[in-house]
Amino acid sequence: MTRILLSSVAAAAVLASAQGAVAQTEIQWWHAMGGNLGETVNQLADGFNKSQSEYKVNPVYKGSYTETLTAAIAAFRAKQAPHIVQVFEVGTANMMAAKGAVYPVFQLMADAKEPFDPKAYIGPVYGYYSTTDGKLLSMPFNSSTPVLYRNKELMQKAGLDPNKPPTTWPELGEMAKKAVAAGAKCGFTPQWQTWTMIENYGAWHNLPYATKANGFGGTDIELKFNDAPRVKFIQMLADWSKDKTFVYGGREGKSTALFNAGDCVFHVASSASAAGIEKALGKEKVAISMMPYSPDVAPKPQNSIIGGATLWVLQGKPAPEYKGVAKFLTYLASTPVQAKWHQETGYVPVTLAAAEVTDKAGFYKTNPGRDVAVQELTLNPATENSKGLRIGNFVQIRDIVDGELENVWSGKKDAKTALDDAVKAGNEQLKRFEAANK
């Protein structure tokens, strides 16, 4: 009798457990964060899952940003899309054009009756992913901006003051040349060259990338980055490459390997690379400061623009599941989560409160330079040229620009010809995008 009773109790427990598991709503989150960042993403999901019992977020790594976007589009067409997909900033215009596929975040939060305050977010981050009338389309998640890293040890060997960063491009050139003459293998190398040397160079100097407020004013636009200042700047870098003052280290983030190996003195790269760079070189050897500017183009810098990605919510799921999606987005934007994410990765805190908490905790005193990204983004009120880029077929355009810059570095083309050709081919991509989204 006792054995039967125990068996019944055990069976009831198993049944209750099964019913509990069924009751928990699963939310699929596809992302592009591998390695250490992927582990941090898993921790974020675990934190949310442990904070309540109604929903369970399943993060799934889908490869690179491009691979993740491609997979999400294919899955949506097959009616098997995730609830949330991480899309890099260059995919913003394409996501906006995907009518019927996206559940705008401002609408989601209103429908789910989830508290949401647009003023809580850092202006440049919020503005990039909003409609022209300020309605947020996707949830800011991992936002970054380029900063200048310097190897203090290599500067010291060259007789330079390691605590005095170059503030202008001519100063950086002089310092880099001295360091190479003193034995450094490389003076300067940029990461994500299209983002840092073309797009952010433009915003930093208040130059347009494209017409109609860099695409915020419509899709019938033309590219403008083959202007005299950028032609001169790219040609200067090409000239620097003759004596290794400038060294091209490859597309996207590949050049960081040169800096991490201790070869290069200066590196313009994403603020999100901070943790990895400090780990590779040793925190005491690395310093972070603002990007240099060209005084012949602008008397002072304007503001930088963001990179990174946001979380887009996709349509097609049962209505009750979106309540869980909204709660998860609220969790991600909460001050403790954002502050932890910022401090552990180098991505900027997307809310003002997270930046304030980080500052008050003394993080920036023990980690000098980790506040530079926010300083750059908020340096001045954004202009039409420095709010960000809303460009269709942007992934393809970046590939074109990458190819043309490589033609300059290899000596196949001069800077003017290469940038003219990049603008011409890029404009063809813009026309295709406009025609497809009329």
Salt bridges, closest charged atoms under 4 A:
GLU89 OE2 - ARG398 NH2 2.91
GLU114 OE1 - LYS327 NZ 3.47
ASP133 OD2 - LYS135 NZ 3.89
GLU153 OE1 - LYS285 NZ 3.49
GLU199 OE1 - ARG398 NH2 2.83
ASP220 OD1 - LYS212 NZ 2.81
ASP227 OD2 - ARG230 NH2 2.92
ASP239 OD1 - LYS242 NZ 3.56
ASP243 OD2 - LYS177 NZ 3.38
ASP263 OD1 - LYS185 NZ 3.82
GLU278 OE1 - ARG370 NH1 3.23
ASP296 OD2 - LYS232 NZ 2.71
GLU321 OE1 - HIS83 NE2 2.60
GLU344 OE2 - LYS340 NZ 3.01
GLU356 OE2 - LYS360 NZ 3.13
ASP399 OD1 - ARG251 NH1 4.00
GLU404 OE1 - LYS413 NZ 2.89
GLU406 OE2 - ARG251 NE 2.90
ASP420 OD2 - LYS416 NZ 2.75
ASP421 OD2 - LYS413 NZ 2.79
